[in-house]
Amino acid sequence: MAATGIELIEIAGEQRDRLLAMDEGHFAELKAIGVSTKKLGRTVSAFANSAGGDLYVGIGETELLGVKVRTWHGFRDQEAANGHLQSLEALFPLGAEYSYEFLSCPGSVGVVLHITVQRTPQIARAHDKKVFVRRGAQNLEVKGVEALRRLELDKGIVSYEKQPVNVDLTVLTKSDNLSVFIKQVVPMQTPVVFVRKQALSRNNQPVVAGILLFAEEPQALLPKSGVKLFRYKTTAAVGTRDTLAGDPETIEGTTYDLIYEAVKRTVAMVEGIQRLGPKGFEPVVYPDEALHEIVTNAIVHRDYSIATDVQIRVFEDRIEVESPGRLPGHVTTRNILKTQFSRNGVLVRLIHKFPDPPNKDIGEGLNTAFDAMKKSRLKPPVIRETENSVVVEIRHDKLASPEESVMDYLANHEEINNRTARELTGITSENTMKEVFLRLAKRDLIERIPDRKGASAAWRKKAALFASADISPE
């Protein structure tokens, strides 16, 4: 690959200084231009097998009075980086998993090669065929058959839902749950035929997905495949035994029943929480759609090879839903709302055939949760990935009031119209938004722009002296 066709971006000295001061970690690494292709390949493999990352080649280190100092010392020109690019092209011949650009800065020596590596759906190997993952600022080799299989499961290359379970197939074929279900399937089939056609058995044994969906007692055959519900009377970052209110509740059943029962019990638990608000103590309320979608996502897309229950932890100020297993395939916390990847395709497909399926809009679950929180004027969910799980947190923290949002917008813009304000605040009604404008106008904070009517109607700040006035909702 010739480097001359790759974009060259000139950055300012301030941006250069931020780059030189960057902390290396799980998502970023800095290398001198003398880095070997072997070491470069290991870093790229680690990023690609984890959550992706950014690699900057052309940032070196020198020691000054016993202190290590980073310096910008890039390639002479773009062509000088061809060896690095060609070696990396050998790792990713399709080119879809990475992108390159060069950075230059006035007064700094040479150009820095910036490589952005995406998380890959397949296992990425270094030049020596070894496999690495990223843990903090380290590239750790994946050693052994079991560790490699764990990575395959994490990336969704293989799915545990298709693993046969060492029990008699009649656990499915004689199940009342399956008998009731197939009466609603078109065309209706016998249980034996349905199990065979839907790939719910292997070697005359039921697979994990079949057990989860139709067995009479799934958790007796697949321990730790249920839900644990905890109530902590604290707002601390971590719940403790001392703050645990009563014993954890255990929820079991088929995947369909598990989802609805978990949401029902969580809502009942939350209803007993009150927080101090403008009018005194008020009940804590989370939008049902958000909680339903987050719990559904945690149960349906979890990694069932990990013998750990989904955990729902209800705190005084938030709910945490922890799902076993890392994000599958190329999904990361950065792109999770814009991409789709189903670890348990059979489970997702068949549960969608149930009456009132919990996953009505396949692939839109978390987006629905984010929208529901926004409409309720609550801050958006926070998604984080741990070493062996994914945690989604929804907090009972109000967003800025609509009035505050409008005034904040006008602090940086000359005017605002109804449509923009509705997008900004999450309000869906034009009339409701108009009432917000009128309340602000009544307090002499804004005024309608003269001679602007209909679709072009807009509002502006009335005077700077009112900028510090109280704009909390009346």
C-alpha positions as CSV (number, residue, x, y, z in Angstrom):
1,M,0.0,0.0,0.0
2,A,1.4,3.4,-1.0
3,A,0.9,6.0,1.7
4,T,0.6,9.0,-0.6
5,G,-3.1,8.5,-1.0
6,I,-3.8,8.6,2.8
7,E,-5.2,11.8,4.3
8,L,-2.7,14.3,5.8
9,I,-4.2,16.4,8.6
10,E,-2.5,19.4,10.1
11,I,-3.2,19.9,13.8
12,A,-2.6,22.8,16.0
13,G,0.1,22.9,18.7
14,E,-2.6,22.6,21.4
15,Q,-3.8,19.3,19.9
16,R,-0.2,18.1,19.6
17,D,0.4,18.8,23.3
18,R,-2.8,16.9,24.2
19,L,-1.6,13.9,22.2
20,L,1.9,14.0,23.8
21,A,0.2,14.1,27.3
22,M,-2.3,11.3,26.4
23,D,-2.5,8.4,28.9
24,E,-1.9,5.0,27.3
25,G,-4.6,2.6,28.3
26,H,-7.2,0.2,27.0
27,F,-8.0,2.3,24.0
28,A,-4.8,4.1,23.1
29,E,-1.1,3.4,22.6
30,L,1.8,5.6,21.4
31,K,4.8,4.2,19.6
32,A,8.1,5.5,18.2
33,I,8.7,5.2,14.5
34,G,11.4,2.5,15.2
35,V,8.8,0.1,16.6
36,S,9.1,-3.3,15.1
37,T,6.4,-4.7,12.9
38,K,6.2,-7.6,15.4
39,K,5.3,-5.3,18.3
40,L,3.0,-3.3,16.1
41,G,1.2,-6.4,15.0
42,R,0.6,-7.5,18.6
43,T,-0.9,-4.2,19.6
44,V,-3.2,-4.2,16.5
45,S,-4.2,-7.8,17.3
46,A,-5.0,-6.8,20.9
47,F,-7.1,-3.9,19.9
48,A,-9.0,-5.9,17.3
49,N,-9.8,-8.7,19.7
50,S,-10.9,-6.3,22.5
51,A,-12.8,-3.1,22.0
52,G,-10.7,-1.4,19.3
53,G,-8.4,1.5,19.8
54,D,-6.1,4.2,18.5
55,L,-2.4,3.7,17.7
56,Y,-0.1,6.6,17.1
57,V,3.3,5.9,15.5
58,G,5.8,8.7,15.7
59,I,5.6,9.6,19.4
60,G,8.9,8.8,21.1
61,E,10.3,9.0,24.6
62,T,13.5,10.6,25.8
63,E,14.9,10.8,29.3
64,L,15.6,14.3,30.7
65,L,17.1,14.5,34.2
66,G,15.8,11.1,35.1
67,V,12.3,11.9,33.8
68,K,10.8,10.4,30.7
69,V,9.5,13.0,28.3
70,R,7.5,12.3,25.2
71,T,8.5,13.9,21.9
72,W,6.9,14.3,18.5
73,H,9.3,12.6,16.1
74,G,7.4,11.4,13.1
75,F,8.2,9.9,9.7
76,R,10.2,11.9,7.2
77,D,7.2,11.8,4.9
78,Q,4.2,9.6,4.2
79,E,6.2,7.2,2.0
80,A,8.6,6.5,4.8
81,A,5.7,4.7,6.6
82,N,5.0,2.2,3.8
83,G,6.8,-0.6,5.6
84,H,4.5,-0.3,8.6
85,L,1.4,0.0,6.4
86,Q,2.3,-3.1,4.3
87,S,2.9,-5.2,7.4
88,L,-0.5,-4.3,8.9
89,E,-2.2,-4.8,5.6
90,A,-1.1,-8.4,5.8
91,L,-3.0,-8.8,9.1
92,F,-6.2,-7.2,7.6
93,P,-6.3,-7.9,3.8
94,L,-9.9,-6.7,3.5
95,G,-9.1,-3.3,5.0
96,A,-12.5,-2.9,6.7
97,E,-11.2,-3.3,10.2
98,Y,-8.9,-0.3,10.3
99,S,-8.3,3.2,8.9
100,Y,-5.1,5.4,8.5
101,E,-4.3,9.0,8.5
102,F,-1.2,11.1,9.0
103,L,-0.9,14.0,11.4
104,S,1.4,17.0,11.0
105,C,2.0,20.0,13.2
106,P,3.8,23.3,12.4
107,G,7.2,23.3,14.1
108,S,7.2,19.6,14.8
109,V,9.4,17.0,13.1
110,G,7.8,14.7,10.6
111,V,4.3,13.2,10.3
112,V,2.7,10.8,12.8
113,L,0.8,7.8,11.6
114,H,-2.6,7.4,13.3
115,I,-4.1,4.0,13.0
116,T,-7.7,3.4,14.2
117,V,-8.4,-0.3,14.8
118,Q,-12.0,-1.5,15.0
119,R,-13.1,-4.5,17.1
120,T,-13.2,-7.4,14.6
121,P,-15.9,-10.1,14.4
122,Q,-13.2,-12.7,13.8
123,I,-10.1,-13.4,15.8
124,A,-7.2,-11.2,14.7
125,R,-3.7,-12.7,14.9
126,A,-0.3,-11.0,15.0
127,H,2.4,-11.8,12.4
128,D,3.6,-14.7,14.4
129,K,0.0,-16.1,14.4
130,K,-0.2,-15.5,18.1
131,V,-3.5,-14.0,19.5
132,F,-3.5,-11.0,21.9
133,V,-6.2,-9.1,23.9
134,R,-6.0,-5.7,25.5
135,R,-6.2,-5.3,29.2
136,G,-5.5,-1.7,30.4
137,A,-2.2,-0.6,28.7
138,Q,-1.0,-4.2,28.2
139,N,-1.2,-6.6,25.3
140,L,-1.8,-10.1,26.8
141,E,-1.3,-13.3,24.8
142,V,-4.2,-15.7,24.7
143,K,-2.7,-19.1,25.6
144,G,-4.3,-22.5,25.5
145,V,-7.4,-24.1,23.9
146,E,-9.7,-23.0,26.7
147,A,-8.6,-19.4,26.6
148,L,-9.0,-19.3,22.8
149,R,-12.5,-20.8,23.1
150,R,-13.4,-18.2,25.7
151,L,-12.4,-15.5,23.2
152,E,-14.5,-17.2,20.5
153,L,-17.5,-17.1,22.8
154,D,-16.8,-13.5,23.7
155,K,-16.6,-12.4,20.1
156,G,-19.7,-14.5,19.2
157,I,-17.8,-16.7,16.7
158,V,-19.3,-19.7,18.4
159,S,-22.5,-19.6,20.4
160,Y,-23.1,-21.6,23.6
161,E,-26.8,-21.6,22.9
162,K,-26.2,-24.4,20.3
163,Q,-24.3,-26.5,22.8
164,P,-26.1,-29.9,23.5
165,V,-27.1,-30.6,27.1
166,N,-26.7,-34.1,28.5
167,V,-30.3,-34.9,29.2
168,D,-33.0,-36.8,27.4
169,L,-34.7,-35.0,24.4
170,T,-38.1,-35.7,25.9
171,V,-37.3,-32.7,28.2
172,L,-38.4,-30.7,25.2
173,T,-40.6,-33.0,23.2
174,K,-42.8,-33.8,26.2
175,S,-42.8,-30.3,27.6
176,D,-46.1,-28.6,28.2
177,N,-44.4,-25.3,27.4
178,L,-43.5,-26.5,23.9
179,S,-46.9,-28.0,23.3
180,V,-48.7,-24.8,24.1
181,F,-46.2,-22.8,22.0
182,I,-46.5,-24.8,18.8
183,K,-50.3,-24.6,18.7
184,Q,-49.7,-20.9,17.7
185,V,-47.0,-21.7,15.1
186,V,-48.0,-21.7,11.4
187,P,-48.0,-24.4,10.2
188,M,-48.5,-26.3,13.4
189,Q,-46.1,-29.2,13.8
190,T,-45.5,-32.0,16.2
191,P,-43.0,-31.3,19.0
192,V,-40.5,-33.8,17.6
193,V,-40.7,-32.2,14.1
194,F,-40.5,-28.6,15.5
195,V,-37.4,-29.4,17.6
196,R,-35.7,-30.9,14.6
197,K,-36.6,-28.2,12.1
198,Q,-35.6,-25.4,14.5
199,A,-32.2,-26.9,15.3
200,L,-33.1,-27.3,19.0
201,S,-31.3,-30.6,19.3
202,R,-27.9,-32.1,18.5
203,N,-26.9,-35.8,18.8
204,N,-30.4,-36.5,20.0
205,Q,-29.9,-34.1,22.9
206,P,-31.6,-30.7,23.5
207,V,-29.4,-27.7,23.0
208,V,-29.1,-24.8,25.4
209,A,-31.5,-22.5,23.5
210,G,-34.2,-25.2,23.6
211,I,-33.8,-25.7,27.3
212,L,-34.0,-22.0,28.0
213,L,-37.2,-21.5,25.9
214,F,-39.2,-24.6,26.6
215,A,-38.0,-26.8,29.4
216,E,-40.3,-27.1,32.5
217,E,-37.5,-26.1,34.9
218,P,-34.6,-24.5,32.8
219,Q,-32.5,-23.6,35.8
220,A,-32.5,-27.2,37.1
221,L,-30.7,-28.2,33.9
222,L,-28.7,-24.9,33.4
223,P,-27.8,-23.6,36.8
224,K,-27.3,-19.8,37.2
225,S,-29.3,-19.0,34.1
226,G,-31.9,-17.0,36.0
227,V,-32.1,-13.5,37.6
228,K,-31.0,-12.3,41.0
229,L,-32.8,-9.1,42.3
230,F,-31.1,-7.1,45.0
231,R,-32.3,-4.0,46.9
232,Y,-29.6,-1.7,48.4
233,K,-30.6,1.2,50.7
234,T,-27.7,3.4,49.7
235,T,-26.5,5.7,46.9
236,A,-22.9,4.5,47.3
237,A,-21.1,3.2,44.2
238,V,-21.1,-0.4,45.5
239,G,-23.7,-2.2,47.5
240,T,-22.6,-4.0,50.7
241,R,-24.0,-6.6,53.0
242,D,-24.8,-3.8,55.5
243,T,-26.8,-1.8,53.0
244,L,-28.6,-4.9,51.5
245,A,-32.3,-4.8,52.4
246,G,-33.4,-8.3,53.0
247,D,-32.4,-11.4,51.1
248,P,-31.8,-11.3,47.3
249,E,-34.8,-12.5,45.3
250,T,-34.3,-15.4,42.9
251,I,-36.3,-15.4,39.7
252,E,-36.4,-18.5,37.5
253,G,-38.4,-19.9,34.5
254,T,-38.3,-20.0,30.8
255,T,-36.7,-17.0,29.0
256,Y,-40.1,-15.5,28.2
257,D,-41.4,-15.8,31.8
258,L,-38.1,-14.7,33.2
259,I,-38.1,-11.4,31.4
260,Y,-41.7,-10.4,32.4
261,E,-41.4,-11.6,36.0
262,A,-38.0,-9.8,36.4
263,V,-39.5,-6.5,35.2
264,K,-42.6,-6.9,37.3
265,R,-40.7,-7.6,40.5
266,T,-38.2,-4.8,39.8
267,V,-41.0,-2.3,39.2
268,A,-42.7,-3.4,42.5
269,M,-39.4,-2.9,44.4
270,V,-38.8,0.5,42.9
271,E,-42.3,1.7,43.8
272,G,-41.3,1.7,47.5
273,I,-38.5,4.2,46.9
274,Q,-39.0,8.0,47.5
275,R,-36.7,10.9,47.0
276,L,-36.8,14.5,48.1
277,G,-38.0,16.7,45.3
278,P,-39.2,20.3,44.9
279,K,-42.6,19.5,46.5
280,G,-41.3,17.1,49.2
281,F,-40.8,13.4,49.0
282,E,-41.8,12.0,45.7
283,P,-42.0,8.4,44.4
284,V,-39.1,7.3,42.2
285,V,-40.5,6.3,38.8
286,Y,-38.5,4.9,35.9
287,P,-40.1,4.5,32.4
288,D,-41.4,1.0,32.0
289,E,-40.1,0.8,28.4
290,A,-36.6,1.5,29.5
291,L,-36.5,-1.1,32.2
292,H,-38.2,-3.7,30.0
293,E,-35.8,-3.2,27.1
294,I,-32.7,-3.2,29.3
295,V,-33.8,-6.4,31.2
296,T,-34.8,-8.1,27.9
297,N,-31.4,-7.2,26.4
298,A,-29.5,-8.5,29.4
299,I,-31.3,-11.9,29.4
300,V,-31.6,-12.6,25.7
301,H,-28.1,-11.5,24.7
302,R,-26.1,-12.8,27.7
303,D,-23.4,-15.4,27.5
304,Y,-24.9,-18.6,28.8
305,S,-21.5,-20.3,28.9
306,I,-20.9,-18.3,32.1
307,A,-22.7,-19.9,35.0
308,T,-23.8,-16.6,36.6
309,D,-27.3,-15.1,37.0
310,V,-28.2,-11.8,35.5
311,Q,-28.1,-9.4,38.4
312,I,-30.6,-6.5,38.9
313,R,-29.4,-4.1,41.7
314,V,-31.9,-1.5,42.9
315,F,-30.2,1.4,44.7
316,E,-31.8,4.5,46.1
317,D,-30.8,6.6,43.1
318,R,-30.4,4.1,40.3
319,I,-30.9,0.6,38.9
320,E,-28.0,-1.5,37.6
321,V,-28.6,-4.5,35.3
322,E,-25.5,-6.7,34.9
323,S,-25.5,-9.3,32.1
324,P,-22.8,-12.1,32.1
325,G,-20.4,-12.0,29.1
326,R,-18.6,-9.2,27.2
327,L,-20.1,-7.5,24.2
328,P,-20.2,-9.9,21.3
329,G,-18.7,-9.6,17.8
330,H,-17.7,-6.1,16.7
331,V,-20.0,-4.4,19.3
332,T,-18.5,-1.9,21.7
333,T,-19.9,0.5,24.2
334,R,-19.1,3.2,21.6
335,N,-21.2,1.8,18.8
336,I,-23.8,-0.4,20.6
337,L,-26.6,1.9,19.6
338,K,-25.7,2.0,16.0
339,T,-24.9,-1.6,15.3
340,Q,-26.5,-5.0,15.6
341,F,-25.0,-8.4,16.5
342,S,-26.9,-11.3,18.2
343,R,-24.9,-13.7,20.2
344,N,-27.9,-16.0,20.6
345,G,-29.6,-15.9,17.2
346,V,-31.9,-18.9,17.8
347,L,-33.1,-17.5,21.2
348,V,-33.8,-14.1,19.7
349,R,-35.6,-15.5,16.6
350,L,-37.9,-18.0,18.5
351,I,-38.8,-15.7,21.4
352,H,-40.0,-13.2,18.9
353,K,-42.6,-15.8,17.8
354,F,-44.3,-15.8,21.3
355,P,-47.5,-13.8,21.9
356,D,-46.6,-10.3,22.9
357,P,-42.9,-10.9,22.4
358,P,-40.6,-9.1,24.8
359,N,-38.2,-8.2,21.9
360,K,-40.8,-6.5,19.7
361,D,-38.4,-4.3,17.8
362,I,-35.4,-6.6,17.2
363,G,-32.1,-4.6,17.3
364,E,-33.8,-1.5,18.7
365,G,-34.1,-2.4,22.4
366,L,-31.4,-0.1,23.9
367,N,-32.4,2.7,21.5
368,T,-35.9,2.4,22.9
369,A,-34.6,2.6,26.4
370,F,-32.6,5.7,25.7
371,D,-35.6,7.4,24.0
372,A,-37.8,6.5,27.0
373,M,-35.4,8.0,29.5
374,K,-35.2,11.1,27.4
375,K,-39.0,11.5,27.2
376,S,-39.1,11.1,31.0
377,R,-36.6,13.9,31.4
378,L,-34.1,11.5,32.9
379,K,-30.4,11.3,32.1
380,P,-29.6,8.6,29.5
381,P,-28.5,5.1,30.5
382,V,-24.8,4.5,31.1
383,I,-23.3,1.3,29.5
384,R,-20.0,-0.1,30.7
385,E,-18.1,-3.3,30.1
386,T,-16.3,-5.2,32.8
387,E,-13.9,-8.0,32.3
388,N,-16.7,-10.6,32.2
389,S,-20.0,-8.7,31.9
390,V,-21.9,-5.7,30.6
391,V,-23.6,-3.3,33.0
392,V,-26.4,-0.9,32.1
393,E,-27.2,1.8,34.7
394,I,-30.2,4.0,34.7
395,R,-30.3,6.8,37.2
396,H,-33.1,8.8,38.7
397,D,-31.3,12.1,37.8
398,K,-33.4,14.7,36.1
399,L,-32.1,16.4,33.0
400,A,-32.1,20.2,33.0
401,S,-35.6,21.6,32.9
402,P,-37.0,22.6,29.5
403,E,-36.6,26.2,30.5
404,E,-33.0,25.7,31.4
405,S,-32.4,23.9,28.2
406,V,-33.9,26.7,26.1
407,M,-31.8,29.4,27.9
408,D,-28.6,27.3,27.7
409,Y,-29.2,27.0,23.9
410,L,-29.8,30.7,23.5
411,A,-26.5,31.4,25.4
412,N,-24.8,30.1,22.3
413,H,-27.3,30.8,19.5
414,E,-29.2,33.9,18.4
415,E,-32.6,32.2,18.2
416,I,-34.5,29.0,18.7
417,N,-37.7,27.7,17.1
418,N,-40.3,25.1,18.3
419,R,-38.9,22.2,16.4
420,T,-35.3,22.7,17.6
421,A,-36.5,23.2,21.2
422,R,-38.5,19.9,21.1
423,E,-35.4,18.0,19.9
424,L,-33.4,19.7,22.6
425,T,-35.8,18.9,25.5
426,G,-37.4,15.7,24.4
427,I,-40.9,17.3,24.5
428,T,-43.0,15.9,21.6
429,S,-45.9,18.3,21.6
430,E,-45.7,21.7,19.8
431,N,-48.2,23.2,22.2
432,T,-46.4,22.0,25.3
433,M,-43.2,23.5,23.9
434,K,-45.0,26.8,23.2
435,E,-46.1,26.9,26.8
436,V,-42.4,26.7,27.9
437,F,-41.7,29.7,25.6
438,L,-44.6,31.7,27.0
439,R,-43.5,31.0,30.6
440,L,-40.0,32.3,29.8
441,A,-41.5,35.3,28.0
442,K,-43.7,36.1,31.0
443,R,-40.6,36.4,33.0
444,D,-39.0,38.7,30.4
445,L,-36.3,36.3,29.6
446,I,-37.1,35.8,25.9
447,E,-39.2,37.4,23.2
448,R,-40.8,36.4,19.9
449,I,-38.8,37.6,16.9
450,P,-41.0,40.2,15.1
451,D,-42.5,39.4,11.7
452,R,-41.7,35.7,12.0
453,K,-44.8,33.6,11.8
454,G,-45.8,30.0,10.9
455,A,-42.9,27.7,10.3
456,S,-40.4,30.5,10.5
457,A,-41.5,31.6,14.0
458,A,-38.7,31.8,16.5
459,W,-37.7,33.2,19.9
460,R,-34.6,35.1,21.1
461,K,-33.1,36.3,24.4
462,K,-34.8,39.6,25.4
463,A,-31.9,41.2,27.3
464,A,-28.5,40.1,28.8
465,L,-29.5,41.5,32.2
466,F,-32.0,38.7,32.6
467,A,-29.5,35.9,32.0
468,S,-28.9,35.2,35.6
469,A,-32.6,35.2,36.5
470,D,-34.3,32.2,38.1
471,I,-35.4,29.9,35.3
472,S,-36.5,26.9,37.3
473,P,-40.0,25.6,36.4
474,E,-42.8,27.3,38.2
